[in-house]
Amino acid sequence: MSQEKASIYAKLKAKPSVPIDLRSLKPDRVAGLKSSDIKNIKIMEGGRETVVEEIFEVESPAALPQNPENIEIIISGDGASKIRYLGYKMNGGRIVVEGNIGPLAGYKMSRGSIVIKGSAGNWLGARMKGGSIEVFGDAGSFIGAKLPGEKFSKGMKDGTITIHGSAGSYIGLGMGGGTIIVEKSAGNMVGGYMAGGLIIVQGDCGDFIGARMSGGRIIAVGRVGGILPSFYIDSVVGEVRARGRIFKKPFALFVGDVLTPGRGTIAVSLEENKTVLQPLLKLIEEVKVP
């Protein structure tokens, strides 16, 4: 059986009217299968069990490599935002979405990569353990977070999530490791209950940044809604570096959340937050405000 790279093309036959649970169609699930086997993989359309070929037009080699790292699955078609659980517990290979995708993409994934050329729904990379996710549009809320009702320690543990657009609220809720990068703006409660890892928001953030965080690092390059009183200002630095990105402007560094008690750090741009930070800067001796 050939070990060369192989691509599977799965295009929706019609725009779905109900959610499609596609957790079973992933590189480590299809490795070593024949084309006919792939078409007969069971999936859920709403509350009805069906098979892949009933919902998708599928093109693939006659036989797939045994190694999932050599397999790429390309999802396309109008209405792909109805697809849930794409890349669930994914353990290698690559998935590309030629458009938008629904919630819980990359849930519990541990290896491999997911590329979304449109926007993504809520809980992107929730409970992620490794691998990478890249979104070229926007993303919803709860990126890299835990699910409702779970302990806060159940958030993202490792891996990298990059959003080239904006994101919703509760980014990194309960995360313990890994990296989340949002190149535009984010909503409220970025890094809430965070225990480890790194979050970078290059645009503006909403309120309650870092609330109840016990560890980890947040870099807010744009405006923030405010700094919680349970954080104390530690110092001012001339630039901040993280994951190969250099932000050459002054940042105020905060430590907290002392209610946890925590030792997380938040770097907040001075230039964009002079009104918020001016009273706090007086607590540091010999600080020169730009």
N, C-alpha and C positions, 0 to 999 in steps of 0.2 A: 504494500500500500504506500502510495507516494507521501513523502513528508514535506512537499513543497507547500508554499502558502496557498490557501484556498479561501474563496469568498462565497458567502451565501447571500443572495438578494431576496428579501422578503418585502413585497409591496402589497399594501392593503387593496383588496378587490373593490371595496366600497367603504364609504365613510361610516364608521361605527356609530350606532345610536346608544350603545351601552358600553361600560368599561370592558376592556380586554386584558385579562391577566396573562402576561407573557413570560412569567418567571421560568418556564421550562425551556425556552429557546435562548440558549447561551452557549458560547464556545466549548466550555468544559462538559456540557450536556450532550453536544452533538459530535464530539471528537470520536473518530473511528466509525461513524455511522454511514450508511448508504443514503443516497438522495431520497429514496422512497421512505426510509425510516424517519427522516426529518419531516417530511410532509405529514406523517401520521403521529407526530408528537401531540399529546393531549394538552389543550389549553382551555381556559374558561372564557366564555362570552357572556357577560353578565352572570346569571346563575346557571347557565347551561354549559355542559361539557361538550367540546367539539375538538377538531384537530386543526393543525396549522394550515393545511392546504384548503380548508373550507373558507378561511378568512384571508389568506395571503396567496398571492402568486409567488411561487418559490422557484428560484434558479440556483442550482448548486452543482458542484462536480459529482460524478457518479459515486465516488467514495471520498471521505474526508480524512485528513491526517489524524493520527492518534494523539498528537500533541496539540492541546488547545491553543498554545501560543502561536500556532501557524494558521489559526482560523479567525476570519473576520466576518461578522454578520452586519449587513447593511439593511436598515429598516426605512421604508419610505411609504408615501401615500397620504392622501387627504384624511385628516382625523386621527393622526397618530397620537395626539394629545389624550386620547381615550385609553392609551396603553398604560397599564400599571405594572409595577414590579419588574421592569426591564433590568436585566443583569442581577437578579436576586441571588445572593450568595455566590456571585461570579468568582471564579478561581483561575482566571487566565484568559488570554485572547483579547479580542477587540470587538466592540460594538459601535457602529456609527448610525446616528439617526439623521436622516435628511429632512429635518424640520423640527417641529415641537414634540415633546414627550410629556406624558402625564406624571402623577405622583409616584414616589418611592422608587425612582430609578437608582440603581446602585445600592439598594438596601442590603446591608450586611456583606457587601462585596469585600474580597480579601486580596485579589490580584487582578491584573489585566487593566484595560482602559475602556472608558465610554466617552465618545465624542458626540455632542448634541449640537447640531448646526443651527437650531432654532432656540426656543426657550424651554425651560423645564418646570415641572410642577412642584408641589410641596414635598418635604421630606427627601429631597435629593441627597443621596449618600448617607441617609440615616443609619446609625450604628455601623458605619463603614470601618473596616479593619485594615485596608490596604488598597493599593492600586491608584488609579487616577480617573477623575471625571473632569471634562472640559465642556463648558456651555458657552456658545457664542452669542446667545441672546440673553434674556433675563431669567431669573429663577424665583421660585416662590419662597415661602417661609419654612423654617425648621431645617435648613440645610445642615447636614452633618449632625443632626440632633438625635435625641432619644424619641421614642413614641409616647403618646399620652398614657399616663398610668404607670410608666416604667420608672425605675429609680434614676436619679440624675446621673449616676455613674455609667449609665448604659449608652451614652452618646458616642460619637465618632472616636476611634482609638488610633487610627493611623491612615496614611494615604494623603492625597492632595485633591482638592476641589477648586477649580478655577472658573469664575463667572466673569465673562467679559462685559456683561451688562450690569443691571441692578438686581438687588435681591430684596426679599421681604423681611419680616421680623423673626426674632428668635434664632438667629444664625448661630450655630455652634452650641445650642442649648445642651449643657451637660457633657460637652466633649472632653475627652481626656488626652488626646493626642492628635497628630496630623496637622494639616494646613488647609485653611480656607482663604481664598483670595477673591475679593469682590472689587472689580475695577471701577465700578460706578457707585451708586448709593445703596444704603441698606436701611431697614426699618428699625423698630424699637428692640431693645433687649439683646443687642449683639453680645455674644459671649456670656450670656446668663448661666449661672451655675457651672461655669467652665472650670475644669481641674487641670488641664494641660493643653499643649498644642499652641498653634499660632493662627490668629485671624487678622487679615489686612483688609481694611475698607478704604479704597482710594478716593471715594466720593464722600458724601455726607452720611452721618449716622443719626438715628432717632434718639429717643430717651433711654435711660436706664442701662447704658453701656456697662458691661461687666458686672451687673448686679449679682451678688452672692458668689462671685468667682473665688476659687480657692487657689488657683494656679494658672499657668499659661500666660500668654502674651497677646495683647490686642494693640494694633496700630491704626489709629484714626487719622487719616491724612487730610480729610476735609472737616466740615463743621460737625459738632456734636450737640445733641439737645441739652446737655448739661453733665456735670460730674456729681455723682452721688456723694453725700456728706460722709459716707463710710469708707471713702478713699482718701488717703493723705498724699500730698505732693512731696515728692522725694528730691527731684533735681530737674534741671533744664539742660538739654543737649543740643548740639548744633546740627546733627543729622541722625537719621535712623536707617539701619540696614537690616534686611531680612530676606532670606531665600533669593539672593542675587539682585534684589531691588534696593536701590539707594534713594532715600528721600532727603535731599539736601536743603533742609530748612529747619529752624528751631522747633523742638518738641518739648512739652512738659511731661515728665514721667510721674505716674501715680502708682501707688501700691495699695492693694486691698483684695477683696472686700473684707474689712476688719470684723464684720458681723459673722463671718464664716467660722473662725478667723482665717484669712487668706493671705497669700504672698504672690498673687497675680500682679501683672504690670499692664498699665495702659499708657501708650504714648499718644499724646494729643497735640496736634499742630497748633502752634502759638498764633500763627498768622491768621488762620481762619476762626480762631476762638478767643480773641482778645477780650471781649466783653465778659465771657464766662470765666476766663482764667485770671484776669487782672487782680481781683481780690486775693486769690490763692497765691499768686506770685510774691505777694508781700511777706509770705511766711518763709521764703527762702532768702537768705542774706545775699546781697550784692548781685542780684539778678538784674540784667539789663533787658528790658522788653523791647523787641524790635519795633 
